[in-house]
Amino acid sequence: MVIDTQGLSFNFGNQQVVKSLSLQVPEGSIYGFLGPNGAGKTTTIKLLLNLLKTDQGSIRVFDKDLQNDRIDILSQIGALIEQPAIYGHLTGKENLMNRALLLQVAESRVDEMLALVHLKDAANKKAGKYSLGMKQRLGIALALLSDPKLLILDEPTNGLDPNGIIEIRELLIRLVTKYKKTVFVSSHLLAEVERMATHVGIIDKGELLFQGSIKDLEAISQPQIQIEVANTVDAANFLKKQGLTVNDISEDHLTMPFISKIQMGEINALLNRNNFQVFAIQKVQKDLEKLFLDITQKA
Amino acid sequence: MKGFILSFRSEFYKTRKTMAFWSAVLLPLLICLMLSIGFFGNSEKLSNLPGVMLWFEFAAPVLVVMGSFLLPMLIVFQAYSVNNIEHKAETWKTLFSLPISKWSVYSAKYVYALFLVILCLALFVLFTLGFGNLLGIISPGLKFNEGHIESTLLQVYFKLLLSSLGILSIQFLLSLLFRDFLKPMGIGFVATVAGIIMANVQWKYAYLFPYSAAMLTVRSLRGDNRPNDGGMPHITVDFFTKDICVSLIVAVAVYILGYFIVLKKSVK
């Protein structure tokens, strides 16, 4: 395991924000650390980087104890915590040069990173004048600068436009598949994590509710078909008579379990043939809230 | 040690284009320049002064301002600036997650603030001597070339440096703990005013208050600054007075205390 925590707990005053967390992040994985805002994700990341003192439990990274081998461990980690920490009065390139100086990384690596995150043209612009997306990309470049074995990224796609999100996702997948890195990435978006993670940990109110591979998660988070139809109650009754399962009915749509695309097409045709006017039919994922309900109800 | 040197170089790299660094250069330059212009305008009146007296007349206004207010407030500003750069960019979390010991990061920042104070005071000495000699050349009536105060001036400024170390440690720690500009600046301002008053009313325990040390240093010079038998002023600089000892003890104690606070502190 690259990250292995046992019974990790942390309090802010009287409030326990991380409760007996046992994370297991395998080598070569993209570990999606999923949870709503305020669930304890950033606090956990700060504990992993030794920025907060652990109240209880242990943290092992690369099979070493974080308390005893702090510097050795940190030398193999690149991190982006919350919004990127960038000196606004320095240019993008100077921000990287400063970090390169501290980490004793060659200047050529700075140019490589600027090219990687598409900031070459803005390299000499003051970082304070960057857009949120550019700052986020610079933050990722800073995290990658030392070519670390483990990347810890806290909501790295925050503030990025769809193109930027896709780029970051592809970059992370490439880092893991091609360069054998391990990525620990937090997010509050289930869809985002599902698209890139190999492993998932779900945290809410400081507690780890689920941990496992993405396949294990998919078993819980079954996709559904959402059908927008003229008369939802009649349509639902009709479908039930055909031996199909209807999960939920609302005024303007009904939901059913998704089995396959072909079956979805058949349902559409069936409804149309029987004079139920279908306005829209689509595959949807459960949102995070429903997934939490499922997981907590199972537990 | 390597971590310390890298962090120190990074401090310079980060601040080299900011007022934190340039205030240490511009302040002595502008003050000495203004003083020189004043002297040049009054060169006729001052031309009957002998060389050494002329040098003392030239150096004294800066020293009085330094001791009374400028040096403590400069330190308050510089200690704030080197820490504020991290508060503003929210980079503490990055600094303390680098593979560099917390001691190196903390010490490099402290020593950099100290370096700025030393740089500023060294430039005051350099510009005082430089502008004095320049005035002697462009206005030959001013007999700067007939006297020398290099060694005395160095000693006085060195003592001022020692007197400022206690304030530096306190202000450094306050600026590190509070991101809010008003707290370290407000406390520094009030303490400086209190220090000046204590030194000026000659309160017998003023030496225990580090913010009085600069004023006490300047006042101690005044005592000796009377013409001796030869009509020349005579200054002896006693480095290890009670106020300097207190300043040094406070500097070391608060510096160490600050390190333990940094170790225990959660990085937001």
Interface residues (C-beta under 8 A of the other chain):
Chain A: K46 L49 N50 L51 L52 K53 I71 D72 L74 S75 I77 A79 I81 E82 Q83 A85 I86 Y87 G88 H89 L90 E94 M97 N98 L101 L102 L103 Q104 L142
Chain B: L6 S7 R9 S10 Y13 K14 K17 T18 I85 K88 A89 E90 T91 K93 T94 F96 S97 L98 P99 I100 S101 K264 S266 V267
